[in-house]
Each structure stands twice: as structure tokens, then as C-alpha cells.
Amino acid sequence: MKVFIVDDHPIVLEGLKNLLLTKPEIQVTGMFDLGEAAFSALEENIPDAILLDINLPDVNGLALCQKVKQHYPAVKIIALSVHNERSVIMGMLQNGASGYVLKNAIAEDIVSALHAAMEGQIYMCRGTQKILNSSEGSDLKEIPRLTRREKEILQLIGTGYTTQQIAGALFISSHTVESHRKNLMEKFGVPNTATVIKLATDFGLMD
């Protein structure tokens, strides 16, 4: 099994490499601290799986996961993250990840996740399962589909624009802006636009 490791922390990179080196069936064929570098490397060297940190300095991990799966659908992706929000976990799974392992999980979870992914299974460490089984938080089953106008308004809200400023920028009425705000909250299933922005960011919709 050939594996890429993508993480911007040198200590984590080295630790993961050393862990996988103890497994004769696993070969580390690439180590990257930037997402775009890892994606570019896929042109010449396609691994069986990628251990992908979600927080990368150059690209959104959710967007990168989606991009890899679009261009290289056979590559399995295991998300490694400190994020324990249900929305982030769901976002990665929706974007094609084969597993989600919290960084405070035991090392064997990573190896188990890789083997499970190669067998076509979805692997989640115990901590991830606990989060998904919790009744708290937004229980979005999939990333909401937004219209072009909703995306424009979402970007402006995220920039800090008021309803009046958005109306002026897009040449529409304040009432129309408020209707779009209401629709966005309904689509994300949350009571305010601040949470909409957070979830949209988690899902990679704010890039």
C-alpha cells in the first residue's frame, strides 16, 4: 500500500512516517507540508491512500479532498484533524473521505483506517463516532446546494457587510437580501447567519 502524508507540522509528518515504517505492508511514497504540492505530485506518483491534515496553510482540506477525488477517484483519503465538530466530519465524508481520525486518537487507528479504506470501508476512530452519535450540533446530511446569488451574499456576509451594504453592492432591495439570509439559515438548519458562515467555512464554501 503506497501512502502520501500531508501535514504542515514537521513533527507530525515525521511521527506518521515512523509509524508507517514499522508496517511492512505500507510504503510512504510522499511527504508534503502543503496541499497544492501534494496534489501536483499526483500527476507522476499516484498513491493508494493519502493521510490528509484538514488545516493546511495554503488550501482548505475539505476542498482539497474533493479536488483529489474528482481527479483521482481511486485514491483513498483519511482525514487527520484536531477538529471535532460534526459539520467538519460530515463535510469530509461528503467530499469523499474514507475515514476521519482525530489527532488525539491512538496510532493504531491510523493504520486501521488505511486498511479499512483499502477494503472499501469508511473508518472513524472512537472519538469521531462519539461526535457523530451525539445529538448536539447541526446534523446536516449533506452540503447545502446554494444558488449563485446565495453564494454572493454569503461571501459578502462573511466579509462583514450589512444588509444595506449588500443590497447596494448587488443592486437589489434590502428585503431581497433578508429573504436570502432567511433561505441560507433554512438550508443550513441554523438560527443565525454567524453559524451559517462557520458551517460554510467548514464545508469549504467560502473559498
N, C-alpha and C positions, 0 to 999 in steps of 0.2 A: 504494500500500500504506500503510494507516494503522497507526501503531505507538504503543503505550504503552511508556514506560520506567519501571521500578520499581526503585529502588536508594536506600539510605539515606545514601549518600555523595555530597554535593553536587558534588564534583569529577568523580566517575564519571558522575553524571547529565549534567553539562554536557558532558563529553567525548563521551559517547554521542550526545547531541543534535547536537553539532557534526559528528560523524562522519556521522550520517544526513542532516544538512542538505546535505551535498555530493552526495547521491544524489537526483536529480530524481524518481525513481520512488517515493521513500519520504517520507511525511509524518508527523512526530511530532505526535500529537494529544493526548498527555497525558504529564505527568512527575510521578512520585509518590515520596515517601520512606517511605511507609507502605503496607503491603499492603492493609489494610482500606479506605483511601482510594481506592486503585486499583480495588478490587472494587466499591465503591459507585458509582464513576464509570461503570462498565459499564452501569448502568441507562439512562443517557442517551446514552452515546457508546461504541459498540462498535467496537474497532479490529480490524484483520485479524490482528495479532500483538502479543504482549507480550514484551518483554525483561525477564526476571524474576530479580532477585538472590535467592538462596536464603536468605541471612542477613538477615532484616529484624527490626527491634526489636519489632514488635507481633504478627506471626504467623509460623508455620513455613512456609517456602517450599514444602515438599512438600505440606502441607495446602492451601495457597492454590492451588497448581497444580491439585490435584484438585477443589477447590471451583469454580474458574473453568471447568474442563472439564465439570463436571456441569451448570452453569447456562448456559454459553455454549460448547457443544461445537465450534463452527466457529472459535473463536479459537485461533490457533496460539501456543504458548508456547515461548520459547527460554530455557533456564536459563543464567544467568551466575553463575559461582561461583569461589571460591578453593578449594572443597572438591574434592580429587582422590581421594576414597575411592570405591571401586566401589559400595558399598552406597548412597551418596547418589545417584550417577549412575543406578543401576538404579531407585532409588525415584522419581526424577523421571520417568524414561521410563515406569515402570509407572503413574504418576499422570497420564500423558497428554502429557508434554512432547514437542515435535517436534525438540528439539535441546538439546545441552549444550555450552557453550563456557566453557573456563577463562578466568579474567580475565587470565592472562598470555599468552593467545593473541594473534595479530595481529588488527588491526582488521577486515581483510577477512573474517575468519572469521565475524564477527557479521553482516555483510551477506550473506555466502554462506548462513549459517544461515537468515536470514529468507527468502531466495529459495527455498531448498530446502524450507522448511516450507510455503510457499505452493503448491508443486508436489506437496505430499503426501508429501514425503520426510522421513526422520529424519537430522539433521545432527549430527555430532560433530567437534570440532576434533581435530587430530592428537594432542594430549596426552590427550584423553578416549579416543580409540581405543586409544592405547597402554595406558591403565589397564585398559580392558575386555579387551584381549587378553592382559594379564598373567595368570599363573596364581596370583598371590598373592591373599590375601583371601577373603572369603566370596563364593561365586558363587551368590547367591540369584537365581533366575529371576523370582520374584515375591514380593510382600509376603505373609508367612505369614498365614493366616487364624486368628485367635485366638478362643477361646470367651470368654463374658462373665467367667467365673471366672478364666481365664488373664490377661485384661486387668486385673482387680482385683489379682491377685497381682503382675503386672508393675509396676503403679503403686506398690504397697507396697514392692517390692524397690528400685525407683528412689528411694523416699523414705528408704531405709536401714533398713527393718525387717528383723529377723532372722526365721528360720523360725518360732521360738516366738512372736514378736510377731504375725506374720501369722496364725498358727493362732488366736491369741487374738482378734485383730481380726475374723476371718471365721467364728469358731466352728467350725473344722474341726481335724482332727488334724495334728500335725507331719508325720506320714507322708504325708498327703494333699498338704500343701504341697510336700514334697520331690518327690512324683510330678509335680506341676505344674511345678516347676522343671526337672525332667528333660525333660518334654514340651516346654517352651519352648526349651530348648537344642537339642533334636532338630529342632524346627520351624525354628529359625534356622540350624541346621547349625554351631553353635559349641560350644566345650568348656566355657564358663563363663558365669555369669549376668551378669558385668560386660560381656561382649561382647554379650549379648542386649540389655542396657539401651542400649548405644551404638547398635546397629543399630535398635532400636525407636525411639530418639530420631531417628535419621537418617530413618527412614521416616515420622515424624510420628505414631507410635502412642502417644506419651507425653503428648499434649496433653489 
